[in-house]
Amino acid sequence: MGKESNLGLNKIQGLIIPVAWDEEGNSLSVAVATFDEDEYLVHKDEKGDHLLGLLRREVEVTGVVGIKDGIKTIKVSKYLLVKKPALSNEILEEEGENYARE
């Protein structure tokens, strides 16, 4: 068995990304990719499995953070979807081309 350490209860924010798939391409497990380029593998249990349906969504996750075999992990105690303020159909001009924000 690998070395495991518990870093305690923490709150992290980031995007839910898939990290393992079945033969049909369905996500089996996910991680939270934070904006400071850390990645936390989500512990597979009932609460962690709820995050499977939130791929590419920004969340704030509270849970017990640990390190197992050099991989950061989080056992979810609760999570919240981070809601972005609504943007108008503002047009951005970048390098002479127009890009619309949705």
Phi, psi and omega in degrees: 000149182277166179285138181227138175225149182251124181262000177091183183287128180218166175239127178233156179228138179176194181261142175278123180234147176284146177230350177210144184227156173272184183297337182265003178088008177280140180291132177257330178210158185227167175224164172256118177264113183276166184280354173259022173069024170268160177224131181240114176292129182277128178298134180279104173205187185303311181291320178296323180293336176299330182287345177301329180274005184242030181305138179065017176258148178272131182225160169245119185245130173251132180181181180274118180266140178214178175229126178230122181053037178081003181252128177287138181229161173218131174260110189291128170257328172198160178212156177227140171286136177270120181265129177272147175297144180294138177254145175286179177278046181298136178264129178257137176254122182223119179052044175078000179245154180262135176232130180263135172275137178259000000 
